């Protein structure tokens, strides 16, 4: 069995003229949400063995803030192909992961994160589906389990274990 976590980058800022989309940094709300989610992942045993992170500034900042809350040090790979990629591109990357990796996380962008989660989740926890319904907000985390290895990732093959959004978590400060 393998576990895939999909972590959308935290809220980014649109207030800095001159930055293109790729260079947009996190907004203050995102700077609070990313470590909050990092604490949650640590407390719930959801720190992955491998993180595949978009190279966009807001994704890298989200990783840095969440990772500061983890005791374990996962392998980190920055993947240019995750910047605004769709489900097909993400699946291609994920299916190439080694079977020895039991838990991988993608830190990326919408609409690809929502589309991939919805596509892969054949069944799962009712409350997770209710929360996901039609939106994958910034700094949200989906956790999907699959029987087999990474080559078994296919539409509706996964079990949506949980879908958590930062507003549902208490501020650790």
N, C-alpha and C positions, 0 to 999 in steps of 0.2 A: 504494500500500500504506500502511496505517496500523498503528500499534502501540498497544496498550492495555496498560498496567501496572495491576494491581490490588494495592494495598498495604494489608493489614489493619493497623489501629492496633496499636501495641505493647501489651504487657501492662499492664493497668490495676490500680489498687488498689481493694480492697474494704474496706480497713482504716480508712476515715474515716467515722465515723457522721455522719449529717446530710446527706451528699451524695446527691443523687438520681443516677440512672444517667447522665444527660446531663453532670453536673458531675464525674464520677469522673476523677481525675488518673492519670498513669502511675505504676506501681509502680517501685521501683528496677531490677528486671529489664527493664522496658520502657525506662527511661532509658538503659540500656546497649545494648539491641537496636536502637533506632531509629537512632542514629548509625552503628552497625555496618552496618546496611542502607544508610544514606546513602553510606558509603564504598564499599560494594559497587556501588551504582548508578553512582557517579562513575567507579570503575575500569573498569566494564564498558560504559560508554557508554550507560547506561540512564536518564540524567536526562531527564525529559520536557520538552516545550515548554509544556505546560499541566498544572496540577494542579487537580483538583476534589476538595475536601476537605470531609468532614462537619464540621459546626459543633460537634460534641461536643468537650469539653475534651481527652480522650485522643487524638482524631484530630488536633486542632490542635497538641498537644504533639509528637506523632509527626512531623508535617510539619516543625515548627520544628527538631527535633533532626536529622532526616535532611537537611534543606535546608542546615544549617550545614556540611555536608560537600561540598556541590556548588559547582563553580566557576560554572556557568551560573545564571541567575536566571529560572526559568520564570514564566509568568503563573500567578497563584494565584486561584482562585475558591472561596469558601466557599459550599457548597450545603446549605441546611437539609434539602432533600429526600433527602440521602444518609444521614441519621441513621436507622438501622434500616430502610432501604429494601430492597425485594426486587429481583430481577433485572429485572422489567418496568420499575420506576421508573428504575433505573440506565440501562437501555437507552434509555429515552425521552430522558434527559439526553444520553447519548453520541451518539445518532443526530442530535442537533441541533448537533453541533460542526462548525465550518467545515472544508472539505476541505483548506484550507491548513495545518491542524494535523496534523502527521505522527505525533506521539506524545503521548498524553494518559495521565495517571495518575489513578486514583480512590483516595483514602484513605478507607476506610470500615470497615464492621462485618460480622461474621458474624450470621446464616447467609447473608446476601445475597452476600457476597464469594465464598464457596465455591460457592453455587448458580450465580452468574453465570459463574464460571470453568468449572465443569463443563458448563454448558449451551453455552457458546460454543466450547469446545475440541473440534472434530471430529477432529483428528489432532494429532500433535506428538511431542515427544521422549519416549521410553519412560521415562527416568529422571524426567522432570518429572511424568508421569502417575503413576508409582510413588509419588513423594513426596506428590503431591496426594491420592492414593487416596480418602480419605473425610474429610479434615480440612484446614482452612485455619487453621493456628495464628497466634497474635498475631505481628505484625511480619513475616509471610511476604509474599513478592512473587511474583505470577504475571505473566508477560509473554506476550501473545498477539498474533500478527500476522494481519492480514486483507488480502486482495486488495481493491482498490477503496478507497472512502472510508468515512466513518463510517456512512453509510446502509446499508452492506453488512453491518453487524453483525447476525448472525442465529444461531439455534441451529446448532451444529456447523460454522459457517463459518470458524472461526479455527484457527490452528496454535499450539498451546501450545509456545512456544519454550523457556521455562524456568519452573521453580517452585523458589524457594529459601527456606529457612527460616534464621533467624539462628543457630541452634545449629550449622549446618554451616559457618559463617564463623568465621575466627579473630578474636579480640578485637584491634582495632587499637592498643589501649593497651599 
